[in-house]
């Protein structure tokens, strides 16, 4: 009886393998609508998966983003992979990354194929719209993560260093 109770408690903490379809659908929707790069992706993930669907806690999400920022590679893809894993195990991780990356990969292939025929004004408009999305995402993250003087000071000093001394090492 005690062993059965412990087994149930352990299983309660494991990802639910039945949620793979939910993970795929959520990340396909995000992959089709989330433009602007990793910072913007974090905001879209937060809004859809943390606030709306409550897959993990706010603190857990902040820790996950911080961890993925430290790892080499594309941070937003790592966060997507991790969120899929937390929701539905290894199958959920692969469902998340495939559904999230496939729309942008397809768009990049199509754009590369037709790049020479694009009007320069179209590309300039795309750059401006991406800049607006990223600016909104940065503002949203700053208001949520810089909640005390210490964090705000670190953010300001970091931004100044990056802006004043642009380098690949920074």
N, C-alpha and C positions, 0 to 999 in steps of 0.2 A: 504494500500500500504506500509506504513512504517512497520507495523507488519510483512508483508510478506518478506520485505527486511531483517529485523532482524532475522527472522526464517531461511532464506537462509544463512545468515552470520554465525549463530550458527551451522547449519548443515555442513557448509564447514569445520569447525574445528573438526567434529566428524570422527571417523574411518569409512572407507568404508567397509561395510559388504560384498560387492561382492569380496573382496580380500582374502577370507578364503582359497580358493584353491591355490592361489599364496603363501600364508603364509605356508600352509602345504607342498607344493612342495619345497620351499626354505629351510625350516627347516629339511625336510626329507633328502635333499641333504647334508646339514650340519651334520646331525646326522649320516649319513653313512660315512662321510669323515673327521670329526673333532675329532682327537685324541689328548690326552695330558693333559686333565684336564681343569679347569675353566680359567686359564690364557690363554691357547692356544685357548679356545673357544671364548674368548673376541676378540682375533685377527682375528679369522675366521669370527665372526659376523661382525666385523668392515669392513673387506675386502669385504665380500659378500653383506651385507645389507646396509652399510653406504656409502662406496665408489662406489660400482658397481650399486646398486639399489636405493640409496639415499632415504631410507625410512625416516630417520630423519637427522638432522644436526650433524656435528661433535661435537659441543658443547653439544647438547642434549644427544648424546651417552655417552660422558665422564661423564656428570651428572648422567645419568641412571646407568652406571657401578659403580660410586661412591656410589650412593644410595643403590644399591643392595649389595655392599660390607659391608655396615653398618647393613643390615638386617640379622637376623638369617636364616640359611639355605643355600642351594647351590646357590651361586651367579650367575653362568652361566645359571642355569635353570630359575632363577628369571628374568635375562635379556632377555632370550628367551621368557618367558611368557609376559613380558612387551612390547617387540618389536612386538610380535604377536597381543597384545591388541591395541597398537598404530596404527597398520596397518589395522586391521579388527575387532576391538571390542572384546567382550568376546569370541565369537566363534573363532576368530583368535588367541587369547591367548591359548585356549585349543588345537587348531590345531597345534600351534607352539610347545607346550610342549610335546604333544603326538608324533609328527613327529620327534622331536629332541631326545627324551628319548627312544623311542621304539627300535631303532637299538642297542644302547649300553646295554639296559636291556636284549634284546634277546641274544646278544653276551655273557653277563655275565652269563646268565642261561646255555647256551651251554658250556661255558668254565668250569663252576662249575661242570657240569655233567661229563665232561671228564678230569677234572684236574689231577687226579691220573695217567693218561696215558701220560701226557706231558713230553717231554724230558727237563731236567733242562736248557740246552743250549737255547732252544726256549724261555723259560721265561726270561732268561738273555738278550737275543736279544730284546725282547719286552720292557724290562725295559730301555735298552740303547736307543732304538728308541723314547720312550716316553720322556726320559730326553732331547734328542736333540730337539724335538718339543717344549717342555716347555722352553728350553733355548732360542730358536729362538723367541718364543712369548714374553718372558720377555724383550729381547733386543728390539724387535719391539715396545712394549708398552713404554719402558723407553725412547726411542728416540722421541716418540710422546708426552708423558705426562710430561716429565721432561724438560720443555722448558726454564726455567730460573734458576738462582742460588738458589733461595729459595726452589723450588720443588726438584731440584737435591740434595741439602743438606739434606732435609727431607728424601728422598729416601735412600741416603747413610747411614745416621745415623740409620734409621730403619733397613736396611739390616745388619749393624754391630751389632745392639742390638739382632736381631733375630739369627744371626750366632754365636755370642759369649755367649749368655745366652739362650739356647734352653729350652723352657718351654711351657707347654700347655696354660698358661695364656698369653703368647705373641702371 
